[in-house]
């Protein structure tokens, strides 16, 4: 196929990178996107050496990192 100039396109994927504080939110977003028929990869931030390098391999990247807005220390 490659010799004919035709290559099979890989499916477009979304990566959701999350921190432990926002894990549940990231999983819910992934579930929502998958219900729409999209391919989604969930990635814990702790397992990433280079966020920039990882981000380049996906069509779309969504970040759930740090505390959610409005969350206080004692909440």
HELIX and SHEET records of a PDB file:
HELIX    1   1 UNK A    2  UNK A    4  5                                   3    
HELIX    2   2 UNK A   20  UNK A   22  5                                   3    
HELIX    3   3 UNK A   23  UNK A   35  1                                  13    
HELIX    4   4 UNK A   45  UNK A   47  5                                   3    
HELIX    5   5 UNK A   51  UNK A   55  1                                   5    
SHEET    1   A 3 UNK A  39  UNK A  44  0                                        
SHEET    2   A 3 UNK A  13  UNK A  18  1                                        
SHEET    3   A 3 UNK A  60  UNK A  64  1                                        
END                                                                             
